[in-house]
């Protein structure tokens, strides 16, 4: 007869094995960094990555919290005779290990891109059938973040394919943030939390306010379109498992007010803040948006609760996000072109969130209202807020809890 103790040990080992695939604690708040795709596309080189790492430090991006420098598609060369993936020797002549050393020496982390299928979306070698080998290669290079795409995966099961790479990363042993880029096709918010730290909820973003860009058999989407696609998903997000509405398009051609609104809404969504513009040449206005520390603090709030749409009235939407302690963030989004007047009588509002189990209780509690784009104090919640929100722009405030109001 088999001793009962042995059965128990085997059962415990199997159970912990099932969880061993994800590196916990790497994304307690939404990951922040830069990714090559939105601006550089397939023209990524080691020079671009080095210069971007330099710019992340020089522009203050690193100090604002942007840590990951992620090389997206098209870095790949061929697989060697032993199946080992090589970087393109012309674009990355020094090799990935040297590049990782360079990036690490700047106090940054290096990310890379692969695909669950046979080919990446750019037609480079995918990881299908090479998952464990690729994970070991990335670990040897010193890679800290993997974005894993979903092209050329016909016939594959999404959860299984992502689980295989997750297990391969765990087996390789180097802590890696695992970013699932499956476009929301197979409801990754339902199975992604056990496997990765973030999952794309939609198709690709485009640098426009409210457009659909038709690419033939697929479309990319403007900021408002992507925002609307997040509806209903907030219950799935939290520390170490985030909805990813895609990399940012700030500095890629929209107006400054559209960029400001885009950044504000990504913060309200507790979205990963992955810049997608050219950091080497960005304007001062773009830089100021990306490093606004009070908006970043809303995104990075340790409570880790994604915000919600509280009310809408035509083009005007009012969003709230509960923050750690007793504070709240509020963002009034004007989707239209014409300026809109917003009047908020806090005392008449009932802001509650079941997910965070919180109520703002404006009748019993007093908050200071701080504009996060001007730094101005707009009074307290004792008196009405009245403001004009220009077209394609936001009013974003933090409600800072003060001493209890006396009725
Ligand atoms: C897909 C992804 C993008 C980008 C490209 C690269 O479209 O969704 O974010 O990685 O592939 O080819």
Boltz pocket constraint, residues with backbone or C-beta under 6 A from the ligand:
constraints:
  - pocket:
      binder: B
      contacts: [[A, 37], [A, 72], [A, 73], [A, 120], [A, 121], [A, 122], [A, 149], [A, 181], [A, 203], [A, 204]]
      max_distance: 6.0
